[in-house]
């Protein structure tokens, strides 16, 4: 009997060691998932598992579904795991309530720059992921958890239900890295870019993960983007443009020319300006208009009103803001229980102010402007 017990515990110990060797990083990451300040719709995770961006890029993954399949393969290591995105188009073939505002502004104390960001969408939980890859820069990334299957009715409250949180590292919608580079994404309806120059393809959020991991400056980020073909998932029904800003004050918006093979169009912050702003319409001179036009932007989201309102606030302060003013600028253009004709309800899911010198994030979730959650690397 003693030999049997020794054999049993020996096998059990070997099994535990094997699991730790294979899934140690994933288990540690899942164990770090917790709600922030008791908010059941705001979570944080320290990502401790490995990931290989070179391998991901080599796979030419351009759609959300293929990305989730890849993530499942990495996480499961042969064991099937169910995961799906809630990001799908409506009956008109678009997500007409996906809207955002982003800006860079100089800090009033002269110590650098703020990066402000509103993420407006359906009511979904939010994930803040801290990543410290072995090859690459550490970063703070923020994700809409509906991208990997969560909702108000499906939350990561148990070990098993937290498995899908591991996909967050591949799906930032904004973030900052240790060099102070910030980036965020803004939707453009029915403008899903599909570059086809023969380079490796990357999807909507993977380009952002690459920027956070590998780039310290705006120019490095633009050069990296030029080395790849960027694809937006057509099944979502929306395209995007990106704002990128670095700690030196350089800032640019990367857009795509729908009339010329989705070639990249770059709008830079004018020299000598303290701030730059973007919402949900094209800024490139070929398409820019001061009047709402559904051909170049999201009219449902009052993109032009938000651009004018936040722009006027920035101009009033000459693009130089205190922390409280950066928060106020975002508050001026937030949504609160906005009900669309199809019955869906939109909120500003979160308002973020990044400090590009201190490398911090201050987040206000779901228009709770009395509560600021602070994150640092």
N, C-alpha and C positions, 0 to 999 in steps of 0.2 A: 504494500500500500504506500509506503514511504517513497519507493522508487517511482511509483505512478504519479504521486503528488509532485515530486521533484521534476519529473518529465513534463508534467502539465504546466508548472510555473516557469520552467525553462522555455517551453514553446511560447507561453504568454509574454514573457520578457522579450524574447526574440521578435515577436510580432509587434510589440510596442516600440521596440527600437527601430524596426523596419518602417513603421508608420511615421515615427518621428523623423527619420531620414528622408522619407519620400514627401511627407506633407508638413514638415515642421514649420516652415515659413507660413504656409496657408493657415495652419492651426493657430499660430501666434497672431496672425493678422485678424482672424475671426474672433479670437479672444480679446482683441483690443477694441472691437466694435462696441460702442456705448452711446446712449443718448446724451445730448449736451444740455446740462442744466435742468435735467428732468423733462425736457421738451421731447415728446414722443415722435415728433416729425422732423427732428434735427439730430443727425448722428455724426460721429467722428470715428476714424479708423487710422491706425498706423500700419501701413502696408509693409510687411516684412518678408513676403515671398519674392522669389526671383521672377524676372520677366526679361524677354529678349526682344528688343525693338528691331534689331537687324533681322531676326527670324520673322517677325510680324510683317515688316516691310517686304520681305522676299515673297510673301504669300499673296501679294496683290489683292488684299482684302479691301473691298470698296463699299460693301453694304453692311448695315447693322446686323442682319441675320448671320452673315458670314463671320463678322467679328465675334458675335456671341458664340458661334460654333467653335471658333478658335479659342476663345476664353475657356469654354467648357472643356475642350481638349487639354488645355494647359492645367486647369484646376483638377479635373477628374483623373488625368493620367490613365485613361482607359476605362474609368468607371463612369457610366452615364449619369449626368446631372441635368435636370430640367431648368431652363432659364429662357425667358423671352422678354422682348422689349414691349413696353406699352406705347411706344412712339409709332403711331400709324396715322395715315391720312384719313380725313373724313370723307363723306360721300362726294364732295367736290374735288377730292384729290389733293387737299392741302390741309395744313395745320394753321388755321387762320388766326389763332390766338397766341402764337408763340412769338413773344416780343421782348426786346431788351434795349437797355441804354448803357453806354460805356463812355468814360472820359478819362483823360489824364490831365491833371492840373498841378501847377507848382505849389509847394507848401509855403504857407505864409511866413514860417520862421526861416525860410531860405535853405533848409536842410535837404531838399530834394523834391520828390513828387508823390502825389496821391494817384491811385488808379481806382476810379469808382465804377460800380457795375450794378445795375438792376437786372434781375432775371425774372421776367413776367411770363407766367404760364399757368396751366391748370394746377389745382391744389395737389401737390405731390411732396413726399418727404425729400430731404436734402442730406447729402453726405459730404463731409469734409475729410479728405484723405491726405495724410502726410506720407510722403514717399522719399526714401533715401536709397536710390539704386546704387549698386556696386560700381556701375559705369554710368556716370551722369550726375547732374545736379539734383540736390534735394529740392523738394517742392511741396507747396500746399495747393491741392486741387479741389474744386467744388463740383459736385455732380448732382444732376436731377436723377433721383433714384428710380424714376419710372423707366429710364433708359435700360435698366437691367431688372425689370419685373416687379418693382415695389409700387405700392399705392397706399392710400390712407387705410385701406382694409387689409393690406398685406405689408407687415412691418417686420424688421429683423429682431424678433423678441426671443428667439431660441438659437441654439448652436446651428441646427439644421437650416433654419430660416435665414441665418446670416451668411450662408454659403455664397449667395449671389452678390453680396457686398464686395467680393473679391474682384468683380468686374469693374469697380469704380476707378481703379488705376488706369484703365484703358478708355475711360469716358469722362474726362473733365470737360466742363463747359466754360470754366474760367479758372485762373490760378496764377500763382507767383512762384518763381524759383529762387534759389539762394543767391543768385546774382542780381535779383531785383527785376527780372524780366516778367512782365505780366501779359496775359492774353485772355481774350473772351470772344464769344461767338454771338452773332445776331442773325436772325432769320430774314430771308428774302423769299416771299411766296413764289412758287413755280419757277424757281431759278436754280435748280439742282445742277451744279457744275459737274462736268464729266470730261476732264482733260484726257486727251488721247495722243500723247506725243511719243509713246513707246517706253516711257520711264515706268518705274514701279509705281503702282497705285496705292494710295492711302485714303482712308475714309474720313468722315467729318471730324471726329474727335481725336483720331490717331495723330493727325498733324499737330494738334495742340499738345499731346503728350510728348511728341518728338521735340517741339519747341521748348517745353518745360525742362526736359531732360538734357538737351544738348545745346541750347543757345543762351548766350549772355547779352546779346544786343539785338536790336531790330534788324540790322543788316544781316546778321548771321541767320536769323529766322527767315528772312526773305530769300536768302541764298539757299537755305535748306528746302523751302517750299518750291523753289525753281528747279530743284533736282528731282522732284517727284511729280506725279500726276495726281491731283486732288479730285476726289469723287465725293459727291453728296448723294445719300441714298434716295433714289427717285421714289421709292415706295412710301417715304415720309411725306412727299409732296412739297417739300420746301428746300430752297437752297440757303446759302449763308454767306456772310462776309465776316472777316476777323479783324479785331483791333489787336495790335502788338505794341507794347511800350517798354522801354528799358529804363534803368536807373539813372542814365545820363540825360533823360528828358527827350530822347528820340521817340517818335510815335508814328505809326502808319496803320492804314486800313488796307487789307488785301481783299480785292474783289475779283470777279470773273466776268468776262465779256460774253454774254449770251448770244451775241450776233457774230462772234468771230471765234468759234471753236473753244469757248470758255478760256481764252487766254487770260493770264493774270493782269489785273489793273491795280496799280499801287497809288494810293493817295497819301502823301507825307504831310506831317505837321509843318506848316510854314515856318521858315527860319525866323527866330525872334519871338514867336508866339509862345505863350506860357501854357496853353491848353489845346486839346483837341477833343472832339465829340463825335459820336456815331450812334445812330438809332437803327431803324429798319428800312432805310432806303439808300440807294446807291449814291456815293459821293463822287465817283469818277466823273470828270468833266463831260465825257461823252453822254452820260445819262442824267447828271444832276439837274434837279429842278426844285424851285422853292415852292411850287404848287403840288398838292397831292396828286399822284399819278400811279395807278395800280400796275403800270408796266414796269416801274422801277422800284416799287417798294410796297410795304404793307399798309394799306389805307385803313384796314380794320383796327389797327393798333394805334391810330393817331400818331404815326411816326413823325410826321412833319410838325405836329403840335409839340411833341416831346422834344424834338430837335430845336425848335424855336424857343421853347420855354427854358430848357436847361442851358441852351446857348446864350440866352439873354442873361441868365444868372451868372454864368462864367464871365461874360463880357463886363457885367456890372462890377465884378471883382478883378477885372483884368487878368482872369485866368489864374489868380493866386488865392488859395483857400486855406482856411484853418481846417482841422479835422471835423469840427462841428459843421462847418459850411459845406464840406464835401458830402457829409451825410444829408444835409438840408437840400443840396442840389438834387440828390437822388430822390428824396422825399417829395419834391415838387412834381415829379413825373411818375409816381408810383400808381399802381392799380389797386383797387379795393373792392372785392365782390362785384366785379364787372360781369354782368350776365349777357351773353350773346344770344342771337336769334335762335340758335339750335339748342339753347338751354344750358350750355356749358358755362362754368363760372371760372373767371380768371382772377388771379391775385398776383401781386409781386411776390414771388416765392421767397426771394431774399434780396437784400441790399447789402453790397460789399464795399468796404473801403480798404484797399491794400496800401500799406506804407512800403514804398519801393526801396527805402534805405534800411529801415529796421527789419524788413522782411516779415511783416505781420499782416494778419487779416482780422478785420472787425466786421462781423456779420450780424445783421438784424433779420430775423426770420419771419416771414408772413406778416409784414407790416407791424410787427411788435416793436415800435420805435422806442419803447421804454427799456428794452433789453438788448444790450450789445454783447455778443459772444466773441471772445478774443482768442486767436490762434497764432502760434509762432512755431518756427522750426526748432 
